Amino acid sequence: MLRFIFFIFLIGSGVLGYILVMHGVAAFLQALGIAFVLFIAAIVLGLVMLKMFFKKLADSLGSMSASMTPRRIKLSQIDQTQWEDKAAVEKFARELTSLGFNKISDFEIDPMPMVKMSAFTHAAQAVYGVIYEVKPVGVWIDLVSRVREGDKLHRISYTNSSNPQIGLMDMPPDCISVKRSDLGTCDLFNLLISQRPKGEVEATPAEKFTECFESAWAYERDWRNARGGPTKDEVRRVARLNGGEVTEEAIEMTHEQQTLEALEQLDETLREKFLEGKRLHSDAELVIIHDKLRVKDMQSKIEPYSHSDKGEEEEVAGDEPEPTVFPDGTPRQAFSAFNEKLPAEKKYKLLGTVDHPLPADVYEPPRAA
């Protein structure tokens, strides 16, 4: 029982960790996968001990997984913010104002009600400043800037957060994240300006803050999903920080669940991208094939449309259907070759392609006979 209580504590700390690591428009996104990894790791550890007894609990927790790392977020302005540590927030606000920052507004984040933030902009230096308060953890500050260097866009974030989880997750190659918990607001600001890459610094108008923040979240979430979710090494790092003995079985199960969530969210994003400007109903049935899919993922995609020639009674009485054998090649090549061999009435119709966040082919599935 004590172990189970400890596992429940880990689940809670995982959810809290999701909030703790959120510390800016760009850099805080590096820890986006941490919370879900910890959350699933806690579930896995609990299931190793009590998986039979808590099967129903595990199923219900699994159904909640997508909400733990939302694919998209939405900012809303707060007219009257109730700060837990008003003195700390006001201290950071005075320090930002003394450096030439102007306040934009206070915000909350849907679906993360534990987070409140106050946003500022320094027009002359093109830097956003964000004060975060996470109940019941505390208050910290993040300074964000973006620089274009030729075709490359650098997303830069400097924070004084002392959260040990920061730095555990891999970052997109164009993101620069610096954590200096030993520096005050002024020194942190001067360090960012002195170390910022040379190039065209993008402006930080107040009216663009919400768009910039939400798009930064979407950008990194899409990047993580497009590479298939966190690596096993990332899962191990998080699990070790979380404490306790971690088995390879737990790592494998956690990584698999993270991969499935990433592929599901990637499907949603690719679907949205394809439907933009198309005269197709938003509920249209689509089968999306990209090169991050595994054979079993492709099998699950075609299963609803694999109409057997057997009678209904024969299907019920017969054995499980044999798994589909796809030709050699990348998933896109293999599916295309597989589709070419199907009879006309069972073919998938290629509707088009999507380029971002990774190349994919979009098919219309065959209609049931």
C-alpha positions as CSV (number, residue, x, y, z in Angstrom):
1,M,0.0,0.0,0.0
2,L,2.8,2.4,0.8
3,R,4.4,1.7,-2.6
4,F,1.0,2.4,-4.3
5,I,0.8,5.7,-2.3
6,F,4.3,6.5,-3.5
7,F,3.2,5.8,-7.1
8,I,0.2,8.1,-6.8
9,F,2.5,10.7,-5.5
10,L,4.7,10.3,-8.5
11,I,1.7,10.7,-10.8
12,G,0.8,14.0,-9.0
13,S,4.4,15.2,-9.2
14,G,4.5,14.3,-12.9
15,V,1.4,16.5,-13.5
16,L,2.9,19.2,-11.4
17,G,6.2,18.9,-13.3
18,Y,4.3,19.6,-16.5
19,I,3.4,23.0,-15.0
20,L,6.7,23.7,-13.3
21,V,8.8,23.6,-16.5
22,M,6.7,26.1,-18.3
23,H,8.9,29.1,-18.3
24,G,8.7,31.1,-21.5
25,V,7.6,31.4,-25.1
26,A,10.5,29.3,-26.5
27,A,12.6,27.6,-23.8
28,F,9.8,26.4,-21.6
29,L,8.7,24.2,-24.5
30,Q,11.8,22.0,-24.1
31,A,10.1,20.3,-21.1
32,L,6.7,19.8,-22.8
33,G,7.2,16.1,-23.0
34,I,8.5,15.7,-19.4
35,A,5.2,15.8,-17.7
36,F,3.6,13.2,-19.8
37,V,6.7,10.9,-19.5
38,L,6.6,11.2,-15.8
39,F,2.9,10.7,-15.7
40,I,3.1,7.5,-17.8
41,A,6.2,6.3,-15.9
42,A,4.3,6.6,-12.7
43,I,1.4,4.6,-14.1
44,V,3.8,2.0,-15.5
45,L,5.5,1.5,-12.2
46,G,2.2,1.2,-10.5
47,L,1.0,-1.3,-13.0
48,V,4.2,-3.4,-12.6
49,M,3.1,-3.9,-9.0
50,L,-0.6,-3.9,-9.2
51,K,-1.5,-4.2,-12.9
52,M,-4.2,-6.8,-12.5
53,F,-6.0,-5.1,-9.7
54,F,-5.9,-1.6,-11.2
55,K,-6.5,-2.5,-14.8
56,K,-9.7,-0.3,-14.9
57,L,-7.8,2.6,-13.3
58,A,-5.0,2.3,-15.9
59,D,-7.5,2.4,-18.7
60,S,-9.1,5.5,-17.4
61,L,-5.7,7.2,-16.8
62,G,-4.7,6.2,-20.3
63,S,-7.7,8.0,-21.7
64,M,-6.6,11.2,-20.0
65,S,-3.2,11.1,-21.6
66,A,-3.8,13.4,-24.5
67,S,-4.9,16.2,-22.2
68,M,-1.7,16.1,-20.2
69,T,0.4,17.4,-23.2
70,P,-2.1,19.4,-25.3
71,R,-1.3,19.8,-28.9
72,R,-2.4,23.4,-28.9
73,I,-3.0,26.0,-26.1
74,K,-4.9,29.3,-25.9
75,L,-4.1,32.4,-24.0
76,S,-6.8,34.6,-22.4
77,Q,-6.3,38.0,-20.8
78,I,-7.1,38.4,-17.1
79,D,-8.6,41.7,-16.0
80,Q,-8.2,41.2,-12.3
81,T,-5.4,38.8,-11.5
82,Q,-5.3,37.2,-8.1
83,W,-1.6,36.5,-7.5
84,E,-0.6,34.1,-4.7
85,D,2.7,35.9,-4.2
86,K,1.8,39.4,-5.2
87,A,5.0,40.9,-3.8
88,A,7.3,38.7,-5.9
89,V,5.3,39.4,-9.1
90,E,5.4,43.2,-8.4
91,K,9.1,43.0,-7.7
92,F,9.8,41.4,-11.1
93,A,7.4,43.9,-12.8
94,R,9.3,46.9,-11.3
95,E,12.6,45.4,-12.4
96,L,11.3,44.9,-16.0
97,T,9.8,48.4,-16.1
98,S,13.1,49.9,-14.9
99,L,14.9,48.2,-17.8
100,G,12.5,49.8,-20.3
101,F,9.8,47.1,-20.6
102,N,6.2,48.0,-21.0
103,K,3.4,45.8,-19.7
104,I,1.2,44.0,-22.2
105,S,-1.3,42.2,-20.0
106,D,-1.8,39.4,-17.5
107,F,-2.8,36.0,-19.0
108,E,-4.0,32.5,-18.1
109,I,-3.4,29.4,-20.2
110,D,-6.1,27.0,-21.3
111,P,-5.9,24.1,-20.4
112,M,-3.4,24.9,-17.6
113,P,-5.3,26.8,-14.9
114,M,-2.5,26.6,-12.4
115,V,-0.4,29.0,-14.5
116,K,-0.8,32.8,-14.5
117,M,1.6,35.1,-16.2
118,S,2.3,38.7,-16.8
119,A,3.7,39.7,-20.2
120,F,5.9,42.7,-21.1
121,T,7.7,43.9,-24.2
122,H,10.9,45.9,-24.7
123,A,10.4,47.5,-28.1
124,A,13.9,48.9,-28.5
125,Q,15.7,45.6,-27.9
126,A,12.8,43.4,-29.3
127,V,12.5,41.2,-26.2
128,Y,9.4,39.8,-24.5
129,G,9.5,39.5,-20.7
130,V,7.2,37.0,-19.0
131,I,6.6,36.7,-15.3
132,Y,5.2,33.3,-14.3
133,E,3.4,32.2,-11.2
134,V,2.7,28.6,-10.8
135,K,0.6,27.6,-7.7
136,P,1.9,26.4,-5.3
137,V,5.5,26.5,-6.6
138,G,6.4,30.2,-7.0
139,V,7.4,32.9,-9.3
140,W,10.1,33.3,-12.0
141,I,10.9,35.3,-15.1
142,D,11.7,34.5,-18.7
143,L,13.1,36.7,-21.4
144,V,12.4,35.8,-25.1
145,S,13.7,37.0,-28.4
146,R,13.9,35.8,-32.0
147,V,16.6,36.5,-34.5
148,R,16.6,35.7,-38.3
149,E,20.0,34.8,-39.7
150,G,19.5,34.2,-43.4
151,D,16.9,31.4,-43.7
152,K,17.3,30.4,-40.1
153,L,15.2,31.6,-37.2
154,H,16.7,31.4,-33.8
155,R,14.2,31.1,-30.9
156,I,16.0,32.4,-27.8
157,S,14.9,32.1,-24.2
158,Y,16.8,33.1,-21.0
159,T,15.2,32.1,-17.7
160,N,16.1,32.4,-14.0
161,S,14.1,29.3,-13.2
162,S,15.9,26.8,-10.9
163,N,13.7,23.8,-11.9
164,P,16.0,20.7,-12.2
165,Q,13.8,19.3,-15.0
166,I,14.9,22.0,-17.4
167,G,17.5,20.6,-19.8
168,L,16.3,17.0,-19.7
169,M,14.6,17.0,-23.0
170,D,16.1,17.5,-26.4
171,M,15.5,20.9,-28.1
172,P,14.8,21.7,-31.7
173,P,18.0,22.7,-33.5
174,D,16.9,26.3,-33.9
175,C,16.0,26.9,-30.2
176,I,18.5,28.4,-27.7
177,S,17.6,28.0,-24.1
178,V,19.7,29.3,-21.2
179,K,19.0,28.8,-17.5
180,R,20.7,31.1,-15.1
181,S,19.0,30.9,-11.7
182,D,21.9,32.8,-10.2
183,L,21.1,36.0,-12.1
184,G,18.7,38.8,-11.4
185,T,16.4,40.4,-14.0
186,C,18.9,43.1,-15.1
187,D,21.9,40.7,-15.4
188,L,19.7,38.1,-17.2
189,F,18.6,40.8,-19.7
190,N,22.1,42.1,-20.3
191,L,23.3,38.5,-20.9
192,L,20.7,37.8,-23.5
193,I,21.5,41.0,-25.4
194,S,25.2,40.3,-25.3
195,Q,24.9,36.6,-26.4
196,R,22.1,37.0,-28.9
197,P,23.1,35.7,-32.3
198,K,23.8,38.3,-35.0
199,G,21.1,38.9,-37.5
200,E,17.8,40.5,-38.0
201,V,16.0,40.8,-34.6
202,E,12.3,40.3,-35.0
203,A,10.1,43.0,-33.4
204,T,8.0,42.2,-30.3
205,P,4.8,44.3,-30.6
206,A,2.3,43.9,-27.8
207,E,-0.5,43.0,-30.1
208,K,1.5,40.0,-31.4
209,F,2.4,38.4,-28.0
210,T,-0.6,36.0,-27.9
211,E,0.0,34.8,-31.4
212,C,3.7,34.4,-30.8
213,F,3.2,32.5,-27.6
214,E,0.6,30.1,-29.0
215,S,2.5,29.5,-32.2
216,A,5.7,28.7,-30.3
217,W,3.9,26.0,-28.4
218,A,2.4,24.6,-31.6
219,Y,5.9,24.7,-33.3
220,E,7.7,22.7,-30.7
221,R,4.8,20.3,-30.1
222,D,4.7,19.6,-33.8
223,W,8.5,19.1,-33.8
224,R,8.3,16.6,-31.0
225,N,5.4,14.7,-32.6
226,A,7.1,14.7,-36.1
227,R,10.1,12.9,-34.7
228,G,7.8,10.3,-33.1
229,G,7.7,11.6,-29.5
230,P,10.5,11.5,-26.9
231,T,13.4,9.1,-27.4
232,K,14.1,6.2,-24.9
233,D,17.1,8.2,-23.7
234,E,14.8,11.1,-22.8
235,V,12.4,8.8,-21.0
236,R,15.4,7.4,-18.9
237,R,16.6,10.9,-18.0
238,V,13.2,11.9,-16.7
239,A,12.6,8.6,-14.9
240,R,16.0,8.8,-13.1
241,L,15.2,12.3,-11.9
242,N,11.9,11.1,-10.7
243,G,13.7,8.7,-8.4
244,G,13.3,5.0,-7.7
245,E,14.3,1.9,-9.6
246,V,13.4,2.0,-13.3
247,T,13.2,-1.3,-15.3
248,E,13.7,-1.6,-19.0
249,E,10.2,-2.9,-19.2
250,A,8.9,0.3,-17.7
251,I,11.0,2.3,-20.1
252,E,9.7,0.3,-23.1
253,M,6.0,0.7,-22.0
254,T,6.4,4.4,-21.3
255,H,8.2,5.0,-24.6
256,E,5.5,3.1,-26.5
257,Q,2.6,5.1,-24.9
258,Q,4.5,8.4,-25.7
259,T,5.0,7.3,-29.3
260,L,1.3,6.5,-29.7
261,E,0.3,9.9,-28.3
262,A,2.8,11.6,-30.6
263,L,1.5,9.8,-33.7
264,E,-2.1,10.6,-32.7
265,Q,-1.4,14.3,-32.3
266,L,0.7,14.3,-35.5
267,D,-2.3,12.8,-37.4
268,E,-4.4,15.7,-36.1
269,T,-1.9,18.3,-37.2
270,L,-1.4,16.8,-40.7
271,R,-5.2,16.5,-41.1
272,E,-5.6,20.2,-40.2
273,K,-2.9,21.2,-42.6
274,F,-4.4,19.2,-45.5
275,L,-8.0,20.5,-44.9
276,E,-6.9,24.1,-45.0
277,G,-8.6,25.7,-48.0
278,K,-10.0,22.4,-49.1
279,R,-13.7,21.8,-49.8
280,L,-13.9,18.8,-47.6
281,H,-16.0,18.3,-44.5
282,S,-14.0,18.5,-41.3
283,D,-15.3,15.0,-40.4
284,A,-14.2,13.5,-43.7
285,E,-12.5,10.1,-43.3
286,L,-8.9,10.3,-44.2
287,V,-6.0,7.9,-43.9
288,I,-2.7,9.7,-43.5
289,I,0.6,7.9,-44.2
290,H,4.0,9.3,-43.2
291,D,7.4,7.8,-42.7
292,K,7.3,7.8,-38.8
293,L,4.7,5.1,-38.9
294,R,5.6,1.5,-38.0
295,V,4.1,-1.5,-39.7
296,K,1.7,-2.1,-36.8
297,D,0.6,1.6,-37.0
298,M,-0.2,1.2,-40.7
299,Q,-2.1,-2.0,-40.0
300,S,-4.2,-0.2,-37.4
301,K,-5.0,2.5,-39.9
302,I,-6.3,0.1,-42.6
303,E,-8.0,-2.3,-40.2
304,P,-11.4,-0.4,-40.2
305,Y,-11.5,-0.6,-44.0
306,S,-10.2,-4.1,-44.6
307,H,-13.5,-5.7,-45.7
308,S,-13.2,-9.4,-45.8
309,D,-14.7,-11.5,-48.5
310,K,-15.8,-14.1,-45.9
311,G,-19.4,-14.3,-44.7
312,E,-20.2,-12.9,-41.3
313,E,-20.6,-16.3,-39.7
314,E,-17.3,-17.5,-41.1
315,E,-15.6,-14.4,-39.8
316,V,-17.0,-14.9,-36.3
317,A,-16.1,-18.6,-36.2
318,G,-12.7,-18.2,-37.9
319,D,-9.3,-17.3,-36.5
320,E,-7.9,-13.8,-36.2
321,P,-7.1,-12.3,-39.6
322,E,-3.6,-12.5,-40.7
323,P,-1.6,-9.2,-40.4
324,T,-1.2,-7.3,-43.6
325,V,2.2,-7.8,-45.2
326,F,3.5,-4.5,-46.7
327,P,6.2,-4.4,-49.4
328,D,9.7,-3.2,-48.5
329,G,10.5,0.5,-48.5
330,T,9.7,3.5,-46.4
331,P,6.2,3.5,-45.0
332,R,4.9,5.9,-47.7
333,Q,6.5,3.7,-50.4
334,A,5.3,0.5,-48.8
335,F,1.7,1.7,-48.5
336,S,1.7,3.0,-52.1
337,A,2.9,-0.3,-53.4
338,F,0.4,-2.2,-51.2
339,N,-2.4,0.0,-52.5
340,E,-1.5,-0.6,-56.1
341,K,-2.0,-4.4,-55.7
342,L,-5.5,-4.0,-54.2
343,P,-8.6,-4.6,-56.4
344,A,-10.2,-1.4,-57.7
345,E,-13.1,-1.5,-55.2
346,K,-10.6,-1.7,-52.2
347,K,-8.1,0.9,-53.4
348,Y,-7.4,4.0,-51.3
349,K,-7.7,7.2,-53.4
350,L,-4.7,9.5,-53.1
351,L,-6.1,13.0,-52.4
352,G,-2.8,14.9,-52.0
353,T,0.2,15.5,-49.8
354,V,1.2,17.6,-46.8
355,D,4.7,19.0,-46.3
356,H,4.6,20.2,-42.7
357,P,5.5,19.2,-40.0
358,L,6.7,16.3,-42.1
359,P,5.9,15.0,-45.6
360,A,2.7,12.8,-45.7
361,D,0.3,11.3,-48.2
362,V,-3.4,11.7,-47.6
363,Y,-5.8,9.0,-48.9
364,E,-9.6,8.6,-49.0
365,P,-10.4,5.1,-47.7
366,P,-12.5,2.7,-49.8
367,R,-16.2,2.6,-49.0
368,A,-17.8,-0.4,-47.4
369,A,-19.6,-2.6,-49.8
